[in-house]
Each structure stands twice: as C-alpha cells, then as structure tokens.
Amino acid sequence: MKTPPSTVPSGDDPDAVAPEATRAGPPRPVRGRGATFNPENRFRRESCEGVDDGWAAPASVPIDPVPSAAGDDVTGQEFRAGTGVAEFGGGPDDDALPPLKTTVSIQQARTIISRNASPDVPFTQSINPYQGCEHGCVYCYARPSHAYLDLSPGLDFETKLFAKPNAAELLRAELAKPGYVCDPIALGANTDPYQPIEREWKVTRAILEVLAEAGHPFSIVTKSSLVERDLDLIAPMAARNLARVYVSVTTLDRTLARTLEPRAAAPQRRLATIRALSQAGVPVGVMTAPIIPQLNDRDLEAILEAAAANGARHAGWVLLRLPREVAPLFREWLDAHVPLRAGHVMSLVRQLRGGRDNDPRFGARMRGSGPYAELIEQRFAIACKRFGLTREREPLDTTQFRPPKAPASRRGTGSAPTDRGGQLDLF
C-alpha cells in the first residue's frame, strides 16, 4: 500500500507534513487493523508516492460532452439530466483492496534475553517471543522496530509477524551459563506475548516452562485473555513470589477500543482476566496505558475502580508516546476516526512534549511535562488511594533460581549419551 502524500516527511523535520493544499485526506480505515497505511521504511533510499492517474476518480466528475437528443448512452457512464455530470459506477470503491491476511515467518534468533539499563524502565531483562503484533494498536511504540526487518511500521507491523520457536532452547542455554546472574525477566516489554498467534505457536508457554523449571522470577504485561491458559504454570510460581501479571486496559469504551486496538481483547474481557488471575492467587495489576489526552483520559478513574473491583492490587500509567513513524500513523488514525478532535488531541500532545510530537528523554518520555501531565499524575494518585491500589511492587524472589540443564544440542551431538556415570563427554 502506498504512502499518502499527506504523511511523507520533508527535510530533516520528522514532524513535517505536506502543505495543506496538497493533502488528499486520510486513508480509509482497514477493517480489523489499527494502522491505515504503510509509512516508508526510514532505512530505504527509494520511496514511493501516491499519484492520481484518474482511475480513482470520485463518483461524480464534471465533463464537457452532452448526450445526443436521441438519448444515446455513453459507454460506462450515466448522465444526470441537465447537469453535464457523468456518474461512474462504483466510484471510490472500484480500487478496494482485498482483506489483509496475517502471515507468520520463523525467525531463528541467536539470543533471546534483551538487556537494558534505562532509568525509567522497572526491569533489566526482557524476552520478546514475537516480532510484530497482531493486536494492531495504532499507538504502539514498538512499531518502528519493524523497519529493521526491511518492513513498514504501519500495516506490515500487524500483518507480517515473526515467531521465535527456538526461544525456549535459547533461554535454557543462557540460564545454564555459569556466569548468569538472576534478575526478573519481563515478558511483553515490546510486543504482546499473548497476541493471537500464541494460541497456535505456544512460544510464550514454552518460555514459561523453562522459567518454572529453573525457579526464575518473571512478570507479564498483556492485553489478552489467553494468559488464563497458562495459569497452571503462573499460579504455582506466583505462590512462591516468582510471578506477577499486569493487564493493560486503555479504555472502557468498546467502540473506541475496537478502532484503537482492533484485535486485542475487549475491555470487559480484560477485566474478567484480572478477576481470573486474582482468584487463582496471582498478584495482578492494571496498566492504564497509554493515556491519550482528550481521547481516553476521561476513563482513568473508571478503569482503576473497575480493575480494583475485579481483584487488581497494583496500578501504573504511561503517557502516549509517538516515536518515529508512530506519529504520522497516529495523526492519520485521528483524521480517519475522530476528525473533529484530531487537532485538539495533537495540540495537547505537543504541550506535553515540549512542542514536539515525541520527547525521547529519560524521565520525560513516560510521563510528559507541564500542567496537564501534573494533573494526570494527581488524578492517578488520588484514584489509587481511593480504590486501594498500590504503586509500589514487592520485589520478586531471585534466591530460588537454580540453573536448568543445558539443552541437548549444547551438551553434545548425535545420539551418543553425553553423561556417562557423572563423567562429562569430551567429544
């Protein structure tokens, strides 16, 4: 799908758009998808631009010729009497594209644990079982990572996915290394570990099996009810203070959620997941993220109240982030779905980000700055106190970790045994 002229940046300004006179209007939403188009890959030298060649003409086009007195038909056109206007059948729907299908490719990863030292991220280690995410949340800050795969952060991010079936084997090998230092691993830091394709691929479940075997602490952030499938692994770990789950609830408005995050579980289903986790004894929290001014910020207190009523113990919030290609994607989404509020929403976003679409500085990127950010923080703190939610999390226990057995492929090759009566095989 070609990038519309209105979203092609000019010069070095990542926020620049084409002049208003040349804008062709927002792309039409794709049913079941969050992004409305594929922005250019920032690493490619070449680019493409949509050009009107006349085939995508509007339904009514003024023309010169006048039908004959005999009323002869003009092939492919019907004239409205006395208007000099030809009506073309189908109009803008003539170029409708077929529904986008989700494809999954195998990615043979070389390592599986990602490490970071960011001061505003509450973990040092994370695992992403998949690249790309079928949930299709238009605001997802992970979208720009798809450019590293020579794909677009737009529709490609939610339709061209990559699974890591060797993740559990790699994890086992890394945990078995003599120098490994145990620290809680976060699942869902980039893309959702329980997105729809996990139902078939089960990469996340295989990872949890290794963590459970080793007594390694972990946390999960998800929008999916599929996490309930793995309660047989998560609940026993939680009983040993080795597991914690956060469910992300962006809004309670089903209509808004359907377009904002089209393939994630419905808001009410996520609340039911919080209840199921809590009843199973799993410490569960709610993430009200992202907070989008004048779009879902009105739901903040209602989300926290509903989550607490369903058993949530902890809560957190993150302000909308629009890094790189996410900014034009989000602007087009606003134009397509809430055009009357689009300008006001982006005006407030820029106020929170020092006059820009995004502020990547540590300490500011998660919360923003200015009076509006301070107001959100105050509202959140008051609501947490009112509903009994805590922002402090008890540290997960790292003392129970025991290195797992190294995978067979790392201990030896072929069918010959690698351990003979306690003596290691040299070859």
Summary of the structure (lengths in Angstrom):
residues: 427
radius of gyration: 25.8
end to end distance: 53.4
largest distance: 103.5
contacts: 1275
relative contact order: 0.12
helix: 33%
strand: 13%
